[in-house]
Amino acid sequence: MDYQTAFQDAVRRVKAEGRYRVFADLLRRKGEFPVARWRSDEGKVRDVTVWCSNDYLGMGQVPCVVESMKKAIDDVGSGAGGTRNISGTTHYHVELERSLADLHQKDAALLFTSGYIANEATLSTLGKILPGLIMFSDELNHASMIEGVKGARCEKRIWRHNDLEHLEELLAAAPADAPKVIAFESVYSMDGDIGPLEAVCDLADKYGALTYLDEVHAVGLYGLRGAGIAEREGLMDRIDIIEGTLGKAFGVMGGYIAADGAIVDAIRSMAPGFIFTTALPPALAAGARASVEYLKAAHHLRESHQERAATLKARLAEAGYPVMESETHIVPIKVGDPVLCKRISDMLLEEHGVYVQPINYPTVPRGTERLRLTPSPLHDDGMFDQLIEALDDVWERACEQTGVARA
Ligand SMILES: *Cc1c(COP(=O)(O)O)cnc(C)c1O
């Protein structure tokens, strides 16, 4: 076997499809969100405006978050030093889990090292706890949920995205006495649409299923205290397991579930992805808790976030850009071709200091390649002007250079 060639060929295939990923080398400027320093391949450094961060509110730089992390490091040092079971549980972890349980009005919460691991570990472990489980999974669920469903090694049914009739058809066809889990998301992060929470809960009641909801792109951002769409819609008590991240709107890192005490205790006791890994550093737990608590009381930030997103959508549409329909803070502009998408993104960055990462397959289906903008409360009108001027300058030229027609 010529291993070298096998790896090179794999990359060549990705490149041929125009979806080879190049990471932007960035340093943010604390206190100047969303401005960052970008280092080009030639080593030149320039200031850019970041338009695609999932630190949706700039919480990663808020003084109370940063200071609580520094304080924790000064208090207890850097790492946790062990798994949660073997000396890695610090009081910071305990307090953060309490804060998250309170956020979601659940008995308990359980931390994981990321939202990805929270989904993968929890869903796969449900398959071990519930013999004969059938998992009902929305077709557009995040990769981490798909891996969790696979890992559960149970029967699965994939329902068409947000299609309640299809979900009910599949539920009705399953044996009435089989345990069932319906796994879905609240905010779908690439299209910016929202799952039909209440109707899914009704179906779960009717067919005796548990509900598992990924609120990764909603926690911190929706509801009066930032618990997500389930809070906004008054449904938190009807969702059995809520999963979230501390790395996006909360601006730090880590993932969690919040649920009934018995569920959390079972996952805590059985999930390899929770048990066999070093606990998050105490400073991360401290920073995340400061952020969660801050956002419980900062509804004005959520309102201003929504206003910014609505204004940007209106301005882009007015300027003639194909803004995809989105009911949330996510502002996708359709490009429809991976090479064009990357070219526009490169030109925006190199010529205008506007950084928006191209979103290509497999993150989104082929033919729906897009620029995904995430304006924050700190993106002001002047930045909106700059963005639209930059788009006006590069879009047509990028089409000509790539020979791809405008979407
Ligand atoms: C980003 C993401 C995750 C993973 O969360 P991390 O904390 O970044 O690992 C899970 N679900 C969805 C829908 C996501 O977009």
The ligand as an ORCA input file, in Angstrom:
! r2SCAN-3c Opt
* xyz 0 1
  C     -21.244     23.615     17.141
  C     -22.372     22.650     17.345
  C     -22.290     21.626     18.277
  C     -21.010     21.324     18.990
  O     -20.773     22.229     20.005
  P     -19.237     22.514     20.406
  O     -19.348     23.033     21.778
  O     -18.717     23.495     19.413
  O     -18.529     21.203     20.320
  C     -23.399     20.854     18.524
  N     -24.560     21.055     17.863
  C     -24.678     22.015     16.930
  C     -25.970     22.200     16.240
  C     -23.579     22.829     16.624
  O     -23.683     23.749     15.669
*
